[in-house]
Amino acid sequence: MSKKNFKKYHGFTLVELMIVVSIIGILATIVFASIGDARAKARDKSIIITMRNMQGQAELFASEQGTDFFTDICNDPKIIQMKSKIEDITDATVTCNATRHDYVFSTELINKSGKADRSHYCIDSNGVGIETSGPVTDPRTGCPAR
């Protein structure tokens, strides 16, 4: 082969560039899917922490009243503020039900390990905080046992 016919090419061919772009696209898809799951789990943790704060506020409410009556706990401004915070995150309603001696808070979680059905989180006056398959509304029975 003469030097005249031999050309030296610099750069990449179109096929090589398409392969690189395809690989980057596949990797980006995997990373973005992982980030989405992490965000949902972080929102769930935020909801659970706020629910636990509601539980603490309910106990403070009763001690400030000088009694163990929880009848008006759902009207406490701090509880209402925490309910609003959770409802802003989830677009779901936080249920608050109380009797004289018992209360229960329940709300829907964002994501539970990719399940199609959405789970709920329940906190009651017995100190139980647990994920449930549905909302809990009866303060006399409270959250299901673990």
Secondary structure, 3 states (H helix, E strand, C coil): CCCCCCCCCCCCCHHHHHHHHHHHHHHHHHHHHHHHHHHHHHHHHHHHHHHHHHHHHHHHHHHHHCCCCCCCHHHCHHHHHHHHHHHHHHCCCCEEEECCCCEEEEEECCCCCCCCCCCEEEEECCCCEEEECCCCCCCCCCCCCC
